[in-house]
Amino acid sequence: MGKEITSRSEDYSQWYIDLVKKADLAENSDVRGCMVIKPYGYSIWESMQQGLDKMFKATGHVNAYFPLFIPKSFLAKEASHVEGFAKECAIVTHYRLKNAEDGSGIIVDPDAKLEEELIVRPTSETVIWNSYKKWIQSYRDLPLLINQWANVVRWEMRTRLFLRTAEFLWQEGHTAHATAQEAEKETLLMLDTYADFAENYMAMPVVKGRKSEGEKFPGAVDTYCIEALMQDGKALQAGTSHFLGQNFAKAFDVQFTGKDGKLDYVWGTSWGASTRLIGGLIMAHSDDDGLIIPPKLAPIHVVIVPIFKSEEELARITEKVDVIASQLRKKGFSVKFDNRDTHKPGFKFAEYELKGVPVRLAIGPRDLENGTIEMARRDTKEKKVVSSDQVVDLIPPLLDEIQANIYQKALKFRESKTTKVDTYVDFKKILEEKGGFILAHWDGSKETEAAIKDETKATIRCIPLDAPEEDGKCIYSGKPSKRRVLFARAY
């Protein structure tokens, strides 16, 4: 099965497409620019949802749901916001269809034109802040900490499964606060939450940073992000958190009476992560034989493959496997026993390797006699024979070891692909020959940022929060700079 996947070294982009399709994660829809997320792919998203949702609720957030449709007038209230999304909006103009009089088929009823067009949400700040105006009257109503799990539509011309589609799934948090300090604290708290999830669940190391003026979210005062490095040396923005200041509160007239009795506008944040995380998971860890899924997100933790020639042998093996599987499930692990007689063990081994199941157990008649079982791990492909009575105790530490190993491998890769440069000549050379993250001085101007992007296709991914102050000169303009920023080509 692995031979059906193009190798990364041959064509990384095709490798990714092959892997998404062969591992049964998703497929292109007949609706242009959209995708069908298949059950196995959706189960990974469910694992991500569950992990993130627990983290959100642990920090005091609650879930709600807001309309898919946004009146056009709402979007127009915040000027920079509408400018940022105008080219990506899908618009509903009519509310009824009818049969054509000439019998040619169904047409839009021209008499059913909406008085005001509706935008299919590209993001929900406007419709949510319109509700907040009704919900917030006093400082007693604050803070308001709300998240929603939803779908959004951004009309993309060039799409790629999970990474960029016209419709995608995500979560978007929207919070309101009494002070700027509270809102800024919330913004950074959620940035830390995303980084924690990326590193401890996805086993994907990230750089936390602030976006440049040219890259920040439309309508935000400041945008913070986590940036991850994929195996082809390109960056992937894996989550964003925005300090909105009072921009949306003023646009929608959301005011509150403070403890001092004075009226003021509330301070806001928004933050989001999407199904693009699945694309990041694939590109950060997987190999030419298929997916490598960190155990904390794996839909199946352990697959057990019986090796048998007769129904009698299968029955004896099943009796032993039922005990092992039951004990593992009691420990909270997902176990699949693949007792199909329509496929040979070798086919099954390749299938679960392709699907990235962290641990595979194989057991046959001889193993039953010897009290043994073969245990193989997906990340290193190491195999060893262990006692079948001890295997249940061996699985939990092995899964922890696999989780840590996947992270360390990705971290070492990122370190090997992170380079400091001091000249534009070196910058372009590293970009072409090595790729990855480049730390370089920048003069802070939009003009320089745009020029570098136009000439090299590299963008400022972020200004790292841990970047130390150091005197330097911008690689492009030669003007003074106080810290290095992170450049890369990106998805």
C-alpha positions as CSV (number, residue, x, y, z in Angstrom):
1,M,0.0,0.0,0.0
2,G,2.9,2.3,0.8
3,K,4.1,2.1,-2.8
4,E,1.0,3.9,-3.9
5,I,2.3,7.0,-2.1
6,T,4.7,9.4,-3.9
7,S,7.9,9.8,-1.9
8,R,8.5,13.1,-0.1
9,S,11.8,13.6,-1.9
10,E,10.3,13.1,-5.3
11,D,7.3,15.4,-4.9
12,Y,6.3,16.7,-1.4
13,S,3.1,18.2,-2.6
14,Q,1.9,15.0,-4.3
15,W,3.1,13.0,-1.3
16,Y,0.7,15.0,0.9
17,I,-2.2,14.7,-1.5
18,D,-1.6,10.9,-1.9
19,L,-1.4,10.4,1.9
20,V,-4.6,12.3,2.6
21,K,-6.5,10.2,0.1
22,K,-4.9,6.8,0.6
23,A,-5.2,7.0,4.4
24,D,-8.9,7.7,3.9
25,L,-8.8,11.1,5.6
26,A,-10.6,13.3,3.0
27,E,-11.5,13.7,-0.6
28,N,-12.4,16.6,-2.9
29,S,-16.0,17.4,-3.1
30,D,-18.0,17.9,-6.3
31,V,-18.7,21.4,-4.8
32,R,-15.7,23.4,-6.1
33,G,-13.1,24.2,-3.5
34,C,-14.8,22.1,-0.7
35,M,-13.8,18.8,0.8
36,V,-15.5,15.7,2.2
37,I,-13.9,14.8,5.5
38,K,-14.1,11.0,5.8
39,P,-14.7,9.1,9.0
40,Y,-11.1,8.4,9.8
41,G,-10.1,12.0,9.1
42,Y,-13.0,13.3,11.1
43,S,-12.1,11.1,14.1
44,I,-8.7,12.9,14.2
45,W,-10.6,16.2,14.2
46,E,-12.8,14.9,17.1
47,S,-9.7,14.1,19.1
48,M,-8.4,17.6,18.5
49,Q,-11.8,19.1,19.4
50,Q,-12.0,17.1,22.7
51,G,-8.5,18.1,23.7
52,L,-8.9,21.8,22.9
53,D,-12.4,22.0,24.4
54,K,-11.2,20.7,27.7
55,M,-8.5,23.3,27.7
56,F,-10.9,26.1,26.9
57,K,-13.3,25.0,29.6
58,A,-10.5,24.7,32.1
59,T,-9.8,28.4,31.5
60,G,-13.4,29.5,32.1
61,H,-14.8,29.5,28.6
62,V,-18.2,28.2,27.6
63,N,-19.6,27.2,24.2
64,A,-22.4,28.8,22.3
65,Y,-23.5,29.0,18.7
66,F,-24.2,32.0,16.4
67,P,-25.9,32.3,12.9
68,L,-24.2,31.1,9.8
69,F,-25.5,34.2,8.0
70,I,-24.4,37.8,8.6
71,P,-26.2,40.8,7.3
72,K,-24.0,42.8,4.9
73,S,-24.5,45.9,7.0
74,F,-22.9,44.2,10.0
75,L,-19.7,43.5,8.0
76,A,-19.5,47.1,6.8
77,K,-19.4,48.6,10.4
78,E,-15.7,47.8,11.0
79,A,-13.8,49.3,8.0
80,S,-10.5,47.4,8.2
81,H,-12.4,44.1,8.9
82,V,-14.6,44.3,5.8
83,E,-11.6,45.4,3.7
84,G,-9.7,42.3,4.9
85,F,-12.5,39.8,4.0
86,A,-14.3,41.4,1.2
87,K,-12.6,39.4,-1.6
88,E,-13.4,36.1,0.2
89,C,-17.1,36.5,1.0
90,A,-19.9,34.3,-0.4
91,I,-23.2,36.2,-0.6
92,V,-26.8,35.1,-0.4
93,T,-29.0,37.4,-2.6
94,H,-32.3,35.4,-3.0
95,Y,-34.4,33.1,-0.8
96,R,-36.3,31.1,-3.3
97,L,-36.0,28.9,-6.5
98,K,-38.6,28.1,-9.1
99,N,-39.1,26.0,-12.3
100,A,-38.2,27.9,-15.4
101,E,-41.3,28.6,-17.6
102,D,-39.6,27.1,-20.6
103,G,-38.9,23.9,-18.8
104,S,-35.2,24.3,-18.8
105,G,-34.8,23.5,-15.1
106,I,-34.6,25.3,-11.8
107,I,-33.8,29.1,-11.7
108,V,-33.5,31.7,-9.0
109,D,-36.9,33.4,-8.5
110,P,-36.2,37.1,-9.4
111,D,-39.1,38.1,-7.2
112,A,-37.4,36.6,-4.1
113,K,-34.6,39.0,-3.8
114,L,-33.5,39.7,-0.2
115,E,-33.9,43.3,1.0
116,E,-30.4,43.0,2.5
117,E,-27.9,40.5,1.2
118,L,-26.5,38.0,3.7
119,I,-22.8,37.0,4.0
120,V,-22.0,33.4,4.7
121,R,-19.7,33.8,7.7
122,P,-16.0,34.1,7.0
123,T,-15.6,34.8,10.7
124,S,-18.1,35.8,13.4
125,E,-16.8,38.9,15.1
126,T,-19.6,41.1,13.7
127,V,-22.6,38.9,14.4
128,I,-21.3,38.1,17.8
129,W,-20.6,41.7,18.8
130,N,-24.1,42.6,17.7
131,S,-25.4,40.1,20.3
132,Y,-22.9,41.3,22.9
133,K,-24.6,44.7,22.7
134,K,-27.7,43.1,24.2
135,W,-25.9,41.0,26.7
136,I,-23.5,43.5,28.3
137,Q,-24.8,46.4,30.3
138,S,-22.6,46.5,33.4
139,Y,-19.2,45.5,34.7
140,R,-21.1,42.6,36.4
141,D,-21.6,41.1,33.0
142,L,-17.9,40.9,32.3
143,P,-15.8,39.1,31.4
144,L,-17.8,37.3,28.8
145,L,-15.8,34.2,27.7
146,I,-17.5,32.4,24.7
147,N,-16.3,29.9,22.1
148,Q,-18.1,28.4,19.2
149,W,-17.4,25.3,17.1
150,A,-18.5,26.0,13.6
151,N,-17.9,26.1,9.9
152,V,-16.8,29.1,7.9
153,V,-16.6,30.0,4.2
154,R,-13.8,31.9,2.6
155,W,-13.9,31.8,-1.2
156,E,-10.6,30.3,-2.1
157,M,-9.4,30.0,-5.7
158,R,-6.5,27.6,-5.1
159,T,-7.4,24.9,-2.6
160,R,-5.6,22.0,-0.9
161,L,-7.3,19.4,1.4
162,F,-7.3,20.5,5.0
163,L,-4.8,23.4,4.4
164,R,-7.0,25.7,2.3
165,T,-10.6,25.0,1.3
166,A,-13.6,27.3,0.6
167,E,-15.4,25.8,3.6
168,F,-13.6,24.5,6.7
169,L,-14.3,23.6,10.3
170,W,-12.9,25.5,13.3
171,Q,-13.4,27.0,16.7
172,E,-13.5,30.7,17.3
173,G,-13.4,32.3,20.7
174,H,-14.8,35.8,21.3
175,T,-14.4,37.5,24.7
176,A,-15.3,40.8,26.2
177,H,-13.5,42.5,29.1
178,A,-13.7,45.6,31.3
179,T,-10.1,46.7,30.8
180,A,-7.4,46.6,28.1
181,Q,-5.1,44.7,30.5
182,E,-7.7,41.9,31.0
183,A,-8.2,41.6,27.3
184,E,-4.4,41.5,26.6
185,K,-4.0,38.9,29.3
186,E,-6.7,36.8,27.7
187,T,-5.1,37.1,24.2
188,L,-1.8,35.8,25.5
189,L,-3.5,33.1,27.7
190,M,-5.1,31.6,24.6
191,L,-1.9,31.9,22.6
192,D,-0.3,29.8,25.3
193,T,-3.2,27.4,25.2
194,Y,-2.7,26.8,21.5
195,A,1.0,26.3,22.0
196,D,0.4,23.9,24.8
197,F,-2.0,21.9,22.6
198,A,0.3,21.9,19.6
199,E,3.3,20.7,21.5
200,N,1.7,18.3,24.1
201,Y,-1.1,16.8,21.9
202,M,0.1,17.2,18.4
203,A,3.8,16.7,19.3
204,M,4.5,19.7,17.0
205,P,7.0,22.3,18.3
206,V,5.9,25.9,17.7
207,V,7.2,29.5,17.9
208,K,5.0,32.0,19.7
209,G,5.1,35.5,18.3
210,R,3.3,38.7,17.3
211,K,2.3,39.4,13.7
212,S,3.7,42.4,11.8
213,E,1.3,45.2,11.0
214,G,1.1,43.9,7.4
215,E,0.1,40.3,8.5
216,K,-2.2,41.0,11.5
217,F,-6.0,40.2,11.5
218,P,-8.3,42.8,9.9
219,G,-9.8,44.8,12.7
220,A,-7.2,43.8,15.4
221,V,-4.9,46.0,17.4
222,D,-2.4,43.1,17.8
223,T,-2.4,39.5,16.4
224,Y,-0.4,36.7,18.0
225,C,0.3,33.3,16.4
226,I,2.0,30.0,16.7
227,E,4.1,29.0,13.8
228,A,5.2,25.4,13.0
229,L,7.7,24.1,10.5
230,M,6.8,21.4,8.1
231,Q,9.1,18.7,6.7
232,D,9.5,20.6,3.4
233,G,10.9,23.6,5.2
234,K,7.7,25.7,4.9
235,A,5.9,27.3,7.8
236,L,2.4,26.7,8.9
237,Q,0.4,29.1,11.0
238,A,-1.4,26.8,13.4
239,G,-3.4,29.2,15.6
240,T,-4.0,32.9,16.1
241,S,-5.1,35.1,19.0
242,H,-6.2,38.7,18.5
243,F,-6.3,41.7,20.8
244,L,-9.2,43.7,19.3
245,G,-8.9,46.7,21.5
246,Q,-12.3,48.6,21.5
247,N,-12.6,48.4,17.7
248,F,-15.6,46.1,17.5
249,A,-17.2,47.5,20.7
250,K,-17.2,50.9,19.1
251,A,-18.4,49.6,15.8
252,F,-21.4,47.9,17.5
253,D,-21.8,50.4,20.4
254,V,-21.1,47.8,23.1
255,Q,-20.8,49.8,26.3
256,F,-20.9,49.0,30.0
257,T,-21.2,50.9,33.2
258,G,-18.1,50.5,35.3
259,K,-17.7,50.3,39.1
260,D,-17.2,54.1,39.1
261,G,-20.5,54.6,37.4
262,K,-19.0,55.8,34.1
263,L,-19.9,54.5,30.7
264,D,-17.1,52.9,28.6
265,Y,-16.6,50.6,25.6
266,V,-15.6,47.1,26.4
267,W,-12.3,45.5,25.3
268,G,-12.3,42.4,23.0
269,T,-10.4,39.4,21.9
270,S,-10.9,36.7,19.3
271,W,-8.9,33.5,18.7
272,G,-9.2,30.5,16.4
273,A,-7.8,27.2,15.1
274,S,-9.1,25.1,12.3
275,T,-9.0,21.7,10.5
276,R,-5.8,23.0,9.0
277,L,-4.2,21.5,12.1
278,I,-4.8,18.1,10.5
279,G,-2.7,19.2,7.6
280,G,0.0,20.3,10.0
281,L,-0.1,17.0,11.9
282,I,0.4,15.1,8.6
283,M,3.2,17.3,7.2
284,A,5.1,17.6,10.5
285,H,5.4,13.9,11.3
286,S,4.4,11.5,8.5
287,D,6.8,9.5,6.3
288,D,6.7,7.7,2.9
289,D,4.8,4.7,4.3
290,G,2.0,6.8,5.7
291,L,0.7,8.7,8.7
292,I,2.5,9.0,12.0
293,I,-0.1,10.1,14.5
294,P,0.9,11.1,18.1
295,P,-0.9,8.7,20.6
296,K,-2.8,11.6,22.3
297,L,-4.7,12.2,19.0
298,A,-4.8,8.8,17.5
299,P,-8.3,7.4,16.8
300,I,-6.9,3.9,17.3
301,H,-4.1,3.5,19.9
302,V,-3.5,-0.3,19.4
303,V,-4.5,-2.6,16.6
304,I,-4.3,-6.3,17.1
305,V,-3.8,-8.5,14.0
306,P,-4.4,-12.3,14.4
307,I,-2.4,-14.7,12.3
308,F,-4.5,-17.8,11.6
309,K,-5.2,-20.5,9.0
310,S,-8.4,-22.0,10.4
311,E,-11.6,-20.9,12.3
312,E,-10.4,-23.0,15.2
313,E,-7.1,-21.1,15.4
314,L,-8.9,-17.7,15.2
315,A,-11.3,-18.8,18.0
316,R,-8.4,-19.6,20.3
317,I,-6.6,-16.4,19.4
318,T,-9.8,-14.3,19.9
319,E,-10.2,-15.7,23.4
320,K,-6.8,-14.3,24.4
321,V,-7.2,-11.1,22.5
322,D,-10.6,-10.3,24.1
323,V,-8.8,-10.3,27.5
324,I,-6.0,-8.0,26.4
325,A,-8.4,-5.6,24.5
326,S,-10.7,-5.4,27.5
327,Q,-7.9,-4.6,29.9
328,L,-6.5,-1.9,27.5
329,R,-10.0,-0.3,27.0
330,K,-10.4,-0.1,30.8
331,K,-7.2,1.9,30.9
332,G,-8.8,4.3,28.4
333,F,-7.2,3.2,25.2
334,S,-8.9,2.7,21.8
335,V,-8.3,-0.9,20.5
336,K,-9.2,-2.5,17.2
337,F,-9.1,-6.2,16.7
338,D,-8.9,-6.9,12.9
339,N,-10.1,-10.4,12.5
340,R,-11.2,-10.1,8.9
341,D,-10.6,-13.3,6.9
342,T,-10.7,-11.4,3.6
343,H,-7.3,-9.8,3.9
344,K,-3.9,-11.3,4.7
345,P,-1.8,-10.1,7.7
346,G,0.7,-8.4,5.5
347,F,-2.0,-6.3,3.9
348,K,-3.3,-5.4,7.4
349,F,0.2,-4.4,8.6
350,A,0.6,-2.1,5.6
351,E,-2.9,-0.6,6.1
352,Y,-2.4,0.3,9.7
353,E,1.1,1.6,9.0
354,L,-0.5,3.9,6.4
355,K,-3.2,5.0,8.9
356,G,-0.5,5.8,11.5
357,V,-1.8,3.6,14.4
358,P,0.9,4.0,17.1
359,V,1.1,0.3,18.2
360,R,0.5,-2.9,16.4
361,L,0.2,-6.3,18.1
362,A,0.4,-9.6,16.1
363,I,-0.5,-13.0,17.6
364,G,-0.6,-16.4,16.1
365,P,-1.0,-20.1,17.3
366,R,2.7,-20.4,18.1
367,D,2.5,-17.2,20.2
368,L,-0.4,-18.8,22.2
369,E,1.7,-21.8,22.9
370,N,4.7,-19.6,24.0
371,G,2.7,-17.0,25.9
372,T,4.1,-14.3,23.6
373,I,2.9,-11.5,21.3
374,E,4.7,-9.4,18.7
375,M,4.6,-5.6,19.5
376,A,5.6,-3.0,16.8
377,R,5.7,0.7,17.1
378,R,4.8,3.0,14.2
379,D,7.2,5.9,14.8
380,T,10.5,3.9,14.7
381,K,9.1,0.6,13.2
382,E,10.9,-1.3,15.9
383,K,9.4,-4.8,16.6
384,K,9.9,-7.1,19.6
385,V,8.4,-10.2,21.1
386,V,7.0,-9.7,24.6
387,S,5.0,-11.7,27.1
388,S,1.3,-11.7,26.3
389,D,0.6,-11.5,30.0
390,Q,2.7,-8.4,30.4
391,V,1.7,-6.5,27.2
392,V,-1.1,-4.6,28.8
393,D,1.3,-3.0,31.3
394,L,3.9,-2.3,28.6
395,I,1.5,-0.3,26.3
396,P,1.0,2.9,28.4
397,P,4.7,3.7,28.9
398,L,5.3,2.8,25.2
399,L,2.6,5.2,24.0
400,D,4.2,7.9,26.3
401,E,7.6,7.1,24.8
402,I,6.2,7.3,21.2
403,Q,4.5,10.7,22.0
404,A,7.8,12.1,23.3
405,N,9.9,10.7,20.5
406,I,7.7,12.2,17.8
407,Y,8.0,15.6,19.4
408,Q,11.7,15.3,19.8
409,K,12.2,14.3,16.2
410,A,10.2,17.3,15.0
411,L,12.1,19.6,17.4
412,K,15.5,18.4,16.2
413,F,14.3,18.9,12.6
414,R,13.2,22.5,13.4
415,E,16.5,23.3,15.1
416,S,18.4,22.0,12.1
417,K,16.3,24.2,9.8
418,T,16.5,27.4,11.8
419,T,19.2,29.8,10.6
420,K,20.4,33.3,11.6
421,V,21.5,35.5,8.7
422,D,22.8,39.1,8.6
423,T,22.8,39.9,4.9
424,Y,20.2,39.8,2.1
425,V,22.5,37.7,0.0
426,D,22.7,35.0,2.7
427,F,19.0,35.3,3.3
428,K,18.2,34.4,-0.4
429,K,20.8,31.7,-0.5
430,I,19.5,29.9,2.7
431,L,15.9,30.3,1.5
432,E,16.7,28.5,-1.8
433,E,19.3,25.9,-0.6
434,K,18.0,25.0,2.9
435,G,14.6,26.6,3.6
436,G,13.1,26.5,7.0
437,F,13.0,29.3,9.5
438,I,15.3,32.3,9.1
439,L,16.0,34.8,11.9
440,A,17.0,38.1,10.5
441,H,16.8,41.8,11.3
442,W,14.0,43.9,9.7
443,D,13.5,47.7,9.9
444,G,9.8,47.5,10.9
445,S,8.4,49.0,7.7
446,K,5.6,47.6,5.5
447,E,7.6,48.7,2.4
448,T,10.5,46.5,3.3
449,E,8.3,43.6,4.3
450,A,6.4,43.8,1.0
451,A,9.6,44.1,-1.0
452,I,11.1,40.9,0.5
453,K,7.8,39.0,0.0
454,D,7.6,40.1,-3.7
455,E,11.2,39.2,-4.4
456,T,11.5,35.9,-2.4
457,K,7.9,34.8,-1.5
458,A,9.1,34.7,2.1
459,T,7.0,36.4,4.7
460,I,7.5,37.6,8.3
461,R,5.8,34.7,10.1
462,C,6.0,36.5,13.5
463,I,8.1,38.6,15.8
464,P,9.1,35.9,18.3
465,L,8.0,36.7,21.9
466,D,11.3,35.4,23.2
467,A,13.4,37.3,20.7
468,P,16.1,39.1,22.7
469,E,16.9,42.8,22.0
470,E,20.1,43.1,19.9
471,D,21.4,46.0,17.8
472,G,21.5,45.1,14.1
473,K,20.8,46.3,10.6
474,C,17.8,45.3,8.4
475,I,19.0,42.8,5.8
476,Y,17.1,44.6,3.1
477,S,17.4,48.4,3.8
478,G,20.3,48.5,6.2
479,K,18.3,50.6,8.6
480,P,18.7,50.0,12.4
481,S,16.8,47.1,14.0
482,K,16.4,46.1,17.6
483,R,15.5,42.4,17.2
484,R,15.4,39.5,14.7
485,V,12.1,38.4,13.2
486,L,11.1,35.0,11.8
487,F,10.9,34.7,8.1
488,A,9.8,31.7,6.0
489,R,7.9,30.6,3.0
490,A,4.6,29.4,4.2
491,Y,1.4,27.5,3.4
